[in-house]
Amino acid sequence: MGGKIKSNLETKIKGKKALVSVIGLGYVGLPLALTYVKAGYKVLGLDIDKKKISLLQKGETTVPDVDKGELKRCTEKGLLVFSTDFSKLCDADIMAICVPTPLDKTKNPDVTYLLDATSRIKKCLRKGQLIILESTTYPGTTRELVSPSLEETGLEVGRDFYLAFSPERVDPGNEFFGIANTPKVVGGITDNCLEHVKLFYEHVVEQVIPVSSTKSAEMVKLLENTFRSVNIGLVNEVALMCDVLGIDVWEVIDAASTKPFGYMKFYPGPGLGGHCIPIDPHYLSWKLKSLNYYARFIELAGDINSSMPPFVVNKVTVGLNEVQKSVKGSKILVLGVAYKSDINDVRESPALDIIRLLQVRGAEVLYHDPFVPELSLDEEELSSTHLTKELLEDLDCLIIATDHSDFDYADIANHSSLIIDSRNATKDLVETRARIIKL
């Protein structure tokens, strides 16, 4: 029986007859669903958010890097169908889980959404299906949480159904690398599971990288983002050191980067943002704590990176004090609230912490971001302020928190009095009206 099941699924994958379902249609799930369609598969997109599904059915979305024209064409042709009805999972041959895996207030993994998705799959699980977990999580999740739950149906993983982990590698705003041309790491619970997920992704992406287990595949994702977190933590601490020493950290980094070997350039900033880099290392740290191992680099990098928003606010305080002003009562504009340039994603953005800290100190805080017209912050609804010459001249301080490429930094500097530049965005400016303070 196992051989027949295997043959049927292989035939569907190779013939592009397999129905693929994507559970969770956010920054990871929606681009992945469109990638499956481009590869020739019919896709069912599922999400619990009714408003999101309603928008998607009209060809609308707020997810960056998604071509709305392409999205609309796929929906109109019936190649991509959206629904909140999870009973439709019963028709799917392949299921990709792309639900959020956040941290709770104590920085422990919150697997609520993952368990909910697993429970919904469980109700429709049948022989011959392939389930792929794409959501980032701690090493061991697929084998220790998802697999036992699905096997409670009486079906055996690796024989009756196939379970794998393949970490998402989405980089919002990247013009050169998308899902299809970024190597796809895959790991299976069993050899049969690996064989099936490898076969499927060979029909979707340009290169597939198989590893020996789901735990290894889970660790790959955490290594990638821990590498970035630790190196950003290092360069942020160098920025703090240079501030004490009275050295221009940007000059130091640019000079060091001329070395053609043994050095990789990272830049300091106001803190870490996005769903991955500030969060993923804590999955690994949490897991190791349960094994009585303290992840020192991860914890230290997290401490340094989280200290950057207060450091930026301290720069504001120093700058205002020099002209005999206090933060309290000052009119301050935060320029850019997305976590990185030219995207609309504000998840974990350090700009939000900067706003909070300034508000606590009694400042009148405004923000401007063409990518983020509206912003919810601690139950307060904020709107992007229109950037005018009159506004700039009326400000006590402007903070460059996100270096969007559309900003005219020369014009901004020529109409501002004080700028705190946390991104080195004003590096090419020679003469300006504004007094500019960098990290």
C-alpha positions in Angstrom: 0.0 0.0 0.0 2.8 2.4 0.9 4.4 2.0 -2.5 1.1 2.8 -4.3 0.5 5.9 -2.1 4.1 7.0 -2.9 3.6 6.4 -6.6 0.3 8.4 -6.7 1.8 11.4 -5.0 4.9 11.4 -7.1 2.8 11.2 -10.2 0.7 14.2 -9.1 3.8 16.2 -8.3 5.6 15.5 -11.6 2.4 16.1 -13.6 1.6 19.3 -11.7 -1.7 17.8 -10.7 -1.2 18.1 -7.0 -3.4 20.6 -5.2 -1.2 22.7 -2.9 -2.6 24.5 0.1 -0.9 27.3 2.0 -2.0 27.9 5.5 -1.3 31.5 6.6 -1.1 34.2 4.0 1.2 36.8 5.4 4.7 37.9 4.4 5.8 34.3 3.9 2.7 32.4 2.8 1.3 34.7 0.1 4.6 35.0 -1.9 5.1 31.3 -1.5 1.5 30.6 -2.8 2.3 32.7 -5.9 5.6 30.9 -6.4 3.7 27.6 -6.4 1.3 28.9 -9.0 4.2 30.1 -11.2 5.6 26.6 -11.0 2.4 25.3 -12.5 0.4 24.1 -9.5 -3.2 25.0 -8.5 -3.1 26.6 -5.0 -5.6 26.9 -2.2 -4.7 29.8 0.3 -6.2 29.5 3.7 -6.2 32.1 6.6 -8.4 32.7 9.7 -8.5 36.5 8.9 -11.7 37.1 7.0 -10.7 40.7 6.1 -7.5 39.5 4.6 -9.2 36.8 2.6 -11.8 39.3 1.3 -9.0 41.6 0.1 -7.1 38.8 -1.5 -10.2 37.6 -3.4 -10.3 41.0 -4.9 -6.6 40.9 -5.9 -5.6 43.3 -3.1 -2.9 42.8 -0.5 -0.6 44.8 1.8 2.2 42.2 1.6 5.3 43.7 0.0 7.0 42.1 -3.1 3.6 40.8 -4.3 2.6 42.1 -7.8 -1.1 42.9 -7.4 -1.6 42.6 -11.2 -0.2 39.0 -11.0 -2.2 38.3 -7.9 -5.4 39.4 -9.6 -4.7 37.4 -12.8 -4.1 34.2 -10.7 -7.3 34.6 -8.8 -9.4 35.4 -11.9 -8.1 32.3 -13.7 -8.9 30.2 -10.6 -5.2 29.1 -10.2 -5.1 30.7 -6.7 -8.2 30.3 -4.6 -8.6 32.0 -1.1 -10.8 30.8 1.7 -11.3 30.7 5.5 -12.9 27.2 5.2 -10.3 24.8 6.5 -12.4 21.8 5.6 -11.1 22.3 2.1 -7.8 21.0 3.3 -9.2 17.5 2.8 -8.8 18.1 -1.0 -5.1 19.1 -0.7 -2.3 16.8 -1.6 0.4 19.1 -0.3 0.1 21.5 2.7 2.6 24.3 3.6 2.3 25.8 7.1 3.2 29.5 7.1 1.6 30.7 10.3 3.2 33.2 12.7 5.5 31.8 15.4 6.1 34.8 17.7 7.6 35.1 21.2 5.6 35.8 24.3 6.4 38.5 26.8 9.1 36.4 28.4 10.7 35.7 25.0 9.5 32.1 25.0 8.2 30.6 21.7 4.5 30.9 21.2 3.4 27.9 19.1 -0.3 28.6 19.5 -0.8 29.3 15.7 1.3 26.3 14.8 -0.7 24.0 17.1 -4.0 25.4 15.7 -2.8 24.8 12.1 -1.7 21.2 13.0 -5.1 20.6 14.6 -6.9 21.7 11.4 -4.7 19.5 9.2 -5.3 16.6 11.5 -9.0 16.7 10.8 -8.4 16.3 7.1 -5.3 14.1 7.1 -5.4 11.1 4.7 -3.0 8.8 3.1 -0.7 10.2 0.4 -0.5 13.8 1.7 2.7 15.9 2.2 2.9 18.5 5.0 5.7 21.0 5.0 6.3 23.3 7.9 7.8 26.6 6.7 7.3 28.7 9.9 10.5 29.5 11.8 10.7 27.7 15.1 13.1 25.9 17.5 15.0 22.7 16.6 12.9 19.7 17.2 9.4 21.3 16.7 8.5 19.3 13.6 9.4 15.9 15.2 8.4 16.7 18.8 5.1 18.6 18.2 3.7 18.2 14.7 4.6 14.6 14.0 3.1 13.0 17.2 -0.1 15.1 16.8 -0.7 14.0 13.2 0.1 10.4 14.1 -2.7 10.4 16.6 -5.0 9.8 13.6 -3.5 6.3 13.3 -1.6 7.2 10.1 2.1 6.6 10.1 4.5 9.3 9.1 6.8 8.3 6.3 4.5 5.5 5.2 1.0 6.9 5.1 1.8 10.6 4.9 4.9 12.7 4.6 6.1 15.5 6.9 9.0 17.9 6.3 10.5 21.2 7.4 11.7 23.8 4.9 12.8 27.2 6.3 11.5 30.3 4.6 14.2 32.7 3.4 12.1 35.7 2.4 13.9 39.0 2.3 11.3 41.8 1.8 12.5 44.4 -0.6 15.2 42.3 -2.2 15.2 42.9 -5.9 17.6 40.1 -6.8 16.6 37.1 -4.7 13.1 35.7 -4.3 11.7 32.3 -3.4 12.3 30.7 -6.8 16.0 31.6 -7.1 17.0 31.2 -3.5 18.3 27.7 -2.6 15.6 25.8 -0.6 16.7 23.8 2.4 14.6 20.7 3.1 14.6 18.1 5.8 12.2 15.2 6.4 11.1 13.1 9.3 12.0 10.0 7.4 13.9 9.3 4.1 10.6 8.9 2.3 9.5 12.3 3.7 12.7 13.9 2.5 12.4 12.2 -0.9 8.9 13.7 -1.4 9.6 17.2 -0.2 12.8 17.3 -2.3 10.9 16.1 -5.4 8.2 18.7 -4.9 10.6 21.7 -4.5 12.7 20.5 -7.4 9.6 21.4 -9.5 9.2 24.8 -7.7 12.7 26.4 -7.1 16.0 26.4 -9.0 18.0 24.6 -6.3 17.1 22.3 -3.4 19.5 21.6 -0.5 18.6 18.4 1.4 19.7 17.9 4.9 19.6 14.8 7.1 16.7 15.8 9.4 14.0 18.3 10.2 16.0 19.3 13.2 19.0 20.2 11.0 16.7 22.2 8.7 15.2 24.1 11.6 18.7 24.9 12.9 19.8 26.2 9.5 17.3 29.0 9.6 18.2 29.9 13.2 21.9 29.9 12.3 21.3 32.3 9.4 19.5 34.9 11.5 21.6 34.4 14.6 24.7 35.1 12.4 23.2 38.4 11.4 22.0 39.3 14.9 25.4 38.6 16.5 27.3 40.6 13.9 24.9 43.5 14.0 25.3 43.3 17.8 29.0 43.5 17.4 29.0 46.5 15.1 26.4 48.2 17.3 28.8 47.8 20.3 31.6 49.2 18.1 29.3 52.2 17.5 28.9 52.6 21.2 32.7 52.3 21.7 33.4 54.9 19.0 30.9 57.3 20.6 32.9 57.1 23.9 36.2 57.4 22.0 35.0 60.3 19.8 35.6 58.3 16.6 33.4 58.3 13.5 32.2 54.7 13.4 31.1 55.0 9.8 34.6 56.0 8.7 36.0 53.0 10.6 33.6 50.6 8.9 34.2 51.9 5.4 37.9 51.7 5.9 37.8 48.2 7.4 35.6 47.0 4.5 38.5 47.7 2.0 40.2 44.5 3.3 39.5 41.9 0.5 39.5 38.9 2.9 38.6 38.0 6.4 36.0 40.8 6.9 32.3 41.2 6.2 30.7 44.6 6.4 27.8 45.2 8.8 26.4 48.6 9.7 25.1 49.9 13.1 21.6 51.3 13.4 18.8 52.2 15.8 18.1 48.6 16.6 16.9 45.4 15.0 13.6 45.0 13.2 11.5 42.5 11.2 10.1 39.2 12.3 13.3 37.2 11.9 16.5 38.7 13.2 15.2 40.1 16.5 13.2 36.9 17.3 14.7 33.8 15.7 17.8 33.6 17.9 15.6 33.5 21.0 14.0 30.3 19.7 17.5 28.7 19.8 18.3 30.3 23.2 15.1 29.0 24.7 15.6 25.5 23.4 19.2 25.4 24.8 18.1 26.7 28.2 15.9 23.6 28.4 19.0 21.5 27.9 20.9 23.5 30.6 23.0 25.4 28.0 23.3 29.2 28.1 23.7 30.8 24.6 26.0 33.6 25.6 26.5 35.2 22.2 22.8 35.3 21.5 21.9 36.8 24.8 24.7 39.4 24.7 23.8 40.4 21.1 20.2 40.8 22.1 21.1 43.0 25.0 23.3 45.3 22.8 20.8 45.5 20.0 17.9 46.3 22.3 20.0 49.1 23.9 20.2 51.1 20.6 16.8 52.8 20.7 17.6 54.3 24.1 21.0 55.3 22.7 19.3 57.2 19.9 17.0 58.9 22.3 20.0 59.9 24.4 21.5 61.5 21.3 18.3 63.5 21.0 18.6 64.7 24.6 22.2 65.7 24.1 21.4 67.6 20.9 18.5 69.5 22.5 20.5 70.3 25.6 23.1 72.0 23.5 20.6 74.6 22.4 19.0 74.7 26.0 16.0 72.7 25.2 14.6 69.6 26.9 12.9 66.6 25.3 9.8 67.4 27.2 7.6 69.7 25.1 9.9 69.4 22.1 8.4 68.7 18.7 10.2 65.7 17.2 9.7 63.9 13.9 10.7 60.3 13.4 11.6 59.9 9.7 10.7 56.3 8.6 9.1 53.7 10.8 9.5 50.6 8.7 12.2 48.3 10.0 14.3 48.7 6.9 14.3 50.9 3.8 11.7 50.8 1.0 9.2 48.4 2.6 6.1 48.8 4.6 6.8 46.2 7.4 6.9 47.7 10.9 7.2 44.4 12.8 9.7 44.8 15.7 10.8 48.1 14.2 13.2 50.0 16.5 11.5 53.2 15.4 8.5 52.2 17.4 10.6 51.9 20.6 12.1 55.3 19.8 8.6 56.9 19.6 7.6 55.2 22.8 10.6 56.4 24.7 10.2 60.0 23.4 6.5 60.0 24.4 7.3 58.8 27.9 9.8 61.8 28.2 7.0 64.2 27.2 7.9 65.0 23.6 5.4 65.7 20.9 6.2 63.0 18.5 5.2 62.8 14.8 6.3 60.4 12.1 6.6 60.4 8.4 6.8 57.3 6.2 5.4 57.1 2.7 5.3 53.3 3.0 3.3 53.3 6.3 0.4 55.8 6.1 -1.2 54.5 9.3 0.3 53.0 12.4 -1.1 51.3 15.5 1.1 51.8 18.5 0.0 50.6 22.0 -3.7 51.0 21.1 -3.0 54.6 19.7 -3.7 55.2 16.1 -1.1 57.4 14.4 -1.0 58.8 10.8 2.0 59.7 8.7 2.5 63.5 8.8 2.9 65.3 5.5 6.5 66.4 5.1 6.6 70.1 4.3 9.2 72.9 4.5 7.0 74.6 7.2 6.9 71.4 9.3 10.6 70.8 9.1 11.4 74.4 10.1 9.0 74.1 13.0 10.6 70.9 14.4 13.0 70.9 17.4 14.5 67.6 16.2 14.3 65.1 13.3 15.4 61.5 13.7 16.3 59.4 10.7 15.2 56.0 11.8 14.7 54.4 8.4 16.7 55.4 5.3 14.1 55.1 2.5 15.6 55.9 -0.9 12.9 58.3 -1.8 13.8 60.8 0.9 15.4 64.0 -0.3 18.0 64.2 2.6 19.6 67.4 1.2 16.3 69.2 1.2 15.4 67.8 4.6 18.7 68.9 6.1 18.4 72.4 4.6 15.1 73.0 6.4 15.8 71.3 9.7 17.7 72.6 12.8 18.7 69.3 14.4 19.0 65.9 12.9 19.9 62.6 14.6 21.0 60.3 11.8 21.0 56.7 12.9 21.5 55.3 9.4 24.3 57.5 8.0 21.8 58.7 5.4 23.4 62.2 5.3 26.9 61.0 4.7 27.1 62.8 1.3 25.9 66.1 2.4 28.5 68.8 2.6 26.9 72.0 3.8 23.5 72.1 5.5 21.4 74.3 7.7 20.9 71.4 10.2 23.2 70.4 12.9 23.7 66.6 12.3 24.5 64.1 15.0 25.3 60.6 14.0 25.6 57.4 15.9 
